[in-house]
Structures are given as C-alpha cells and as structure tokens.
Amino acid sequence: MKHPHWWTLDVEAPFTIGPRELPGRVWTASGCFAYGLTGHDIAAQDIDSPYAGIGAVVTKTVTPQPRPGNPMPRLVEMPVGAINSIGLENVGFEAFIAETLPALAELAVPTVVSLAATRPEEFGSMVAELHAAGRDMPTWHGVELNLSCPNVAEGGHDFGSSPETVAACVAAARSHLPDRALIAKLTPNVARVAPLAAAAAEAGCDAIAAINTVVGLDVDLKTGRPVLPRRFGGFSGAGIRPIALAKVDEIVREVGIPVVGIGGIDTAEDALKFFALGCVAIQVGTAQMRDPFAAARIVQDLRRAES
Ligand SMILES: Cc1cc2nc3c(=O)[nH]c(=O)nc-3n(C[C@H](O)[C@H](O)[C@H](O)COP(=O)(O)O)c2cc1C
C-alpha cells in the first residue's frame, strides 16, 4: 500500500495508555475474535498467524454470570455489514478467571479484558478479582468496560447512555486497577457522545473505545416480520464507518482523551482514517469474523518500512 505523506506512526511499536505500555496499535474488537485462544495453529500464504503484529486481543465481553445468549437467528448479514443480537453469550467471570485467563497467559496473547455488569459495584469487584488473578501476567494490558449493555438497575436503558452511570462504573473499576490501562467503550446510540466521554475521563479512565454497534433492524419480506427474534440488533461493519468516524471526531476534539477507534475497519485505508483523526489505536471487528487475518493484514499494510 502507498502510504499518505502524513503517516508516521509505527503501529508495531510500543505505546502508552495511562499506566501501561501496549505492544501495538492494531487490535481485534470484543466479540469478533472469541477469547483469543483459537487460530494459533493457522497461517495464510502471506502471513504467519492471525496474531502477527497485533497489539491486543480484546476478549469477548464477560459478565458476572455465564450467559447462554439470545435465541437464533442472532446474526443477519447485510451488504455493508451485519446486524447481531448475540446477547453477550459468554462463559461467565468465574470460568474466565479460572480457565481463559491462564490459557491466554500461556499463549502470551496480548490481552485487554472486556467486562460488562449490570451495576457499577459489580465492575469494581470484577476488576479487583481480575487484578488479583492477572497481577503477574505480563501480557495482560488492560480492561475495557463494555458500557453499552442494558442497565438492569435503571430499567433496561443502555448502561452507558447516562454520564452519571458511566462515571460510577469507571470510578469503581479505576479504584482496583492502578497499573493497567482502563478503557471505557461507549455506545454510539446517543445524540452526543462527548458528555459520556468527558464523564469517563473525569472519573479516571485512560482512553475511550468508540464505537460499539449501532441499533439496527431488518425485515424478512417473506413473513413481514423483523428477522431477529428480539427485533433490534447491533449493526456493525463498513456501513457504520462514517458514524464511527463522526463519534470519534467528536470525542477527540471536545474531550481530548486518547481514543481507540472502532467501526467498519476492513482495510489499512479504513484504519488510516481513524488514525488521521487522532486515534491512538484501532480495533477490527466484523472484518475479523469474515477473515481471521484481517487485523494482521492491516498491520502488514501499515508497516512503515513499506511506505
Ligand atoms: C458478532 C458480534 C459480537 C460482538 N460482541 C461484542 C461484545 O461482546 N462486547 C463488545 O464490547 N462489543 C461487541 N461487539 C461490537 C464490536 O466489538 C465493535 O464495537 C462493533 O462491531 C463495531 O466494529 P466493526 O464495525 O469493526 O464490527 C460485537 C460485534 C459483533 C459483530
């Protein structure tokens, strides 16, 4: 790829987020590369491993209890992405700490752990336990708070749509995470995201990850009904890239906190757009599900030596 003249970053060089140095700036997004335990035994013609050059795998979001996820179908493919309603299917926090985290340590996968909860205090206790378990794990770099799931305590609204709730979750997590990066992942399903990012920054988080999926719906013309049993799902992929770029720009310009850009990044050119707006790192989501080498290929294409 021919790089633009302004491109100077080395995406494989270590860089700092808050108290932590991470090994690279191209990550895989939560929910799109499982727990980072698979794919270690595959190679493509031009690339050794799906993990080659990756700065972090953000693990599938883990909740306090295991979750079976929503009824099928859970994923609708669209011409410009997909709408999913997975329902946070995951092994639960206890199994994650007992089995997944040690396996990630063994494989030396650079890891950012994604957590979701239904109350701010739960974030605090999960982070405390994670910190105790991962304290000596050199490849565990941080926590991403998934603040886009329904808030049981407040009647099912997106957890992260109130600045007060965002601040409470970040503060609860920060008090137990002195030496790892704390990242708040925000919902795009609000008119303005900057007030949420500002609340997260003030409560002590080191960076914002933006964006999560955009509320979407598709209709099956055979039945005249929504395709997904729960009607709505989360729209992701190329179609949301302009929305993601707009939200990222709002946060970078109005809040100034480091931003990890996510949304419709399929290629190095897409990634460059997020870096051009000032993102410190990017994550690859839906593209990674279609091609497990997508993020590694983006690293390869952004390599400075090839410019
Ligand atoms: C199937 C699927 C599952 C996802 N699961 C999670 C999740 O568990 N936690 C989370 O924070 N985001 C989750 N996401 C959102 C992605 O991490 C990402 O923010 C979003 O898809 C936008 O990026 P993309 O357009 O590159 O996919 C999921 C997305 C998809 C498509």
The ligand as a Gaussian input file, in Angstrom:
#p B3LYP/6-31G(d) Opt

LIG

0 1
 C      -20.983000     -10.757000      16.475000
 C      -20.534000      -9.572000      17.266000
 C      -20.363000      -9.713000      18.647000
 C      -19.943000      -8.619000      19.414000
 N      -19.755000      -8.778000      20.748000
 C      -19.291000      -7.734000      21.493000
 C      -19.020000      -7.900000      22.873000
 O      -19.154000      -8.974000      23.454000
 N      -18.581000      -6.807000      23.551000
 C      -18.368000      -5.597000      22.967000
 O      -17.948000      -4.643000      23.630000
 N      -18.604000      -5.411000      21.638000
 C      -19.053000      -6.452000      20.911000
 N      -19.267000      -6.290000      19.570000
 C      -19.039000      -4.976000      18.969000
 C      -17.643000      -4.871000      18.316000
 O      -16.615000      -5.058000      19.259000
 C      -17.456000      -3.497000      17.629000
 O      -17.508000      -2.480000      18.580000
 C      -18.525000      -3.221000      16.577000
 O      -18.878000      -4.406000      15.883000
 C      -18.082000      -2.177000      15.560000
 O      -16.901000      -2.582000      14.894000
 P      -16.915000      -3.318000      13.440000
 O      -17.752000      -2.466000      12.542000
 O      -15.472000      -3.396000      13.051000
 O      -17.515000      -4.654000      13.659000
 C      -19.694000      -7.369000      18.783000
 C      -19.859000      -7.249000      17.401000
 C      -20.270000      -8.325000      16.638000
 C      -20.426000      -8.149000      15.159000

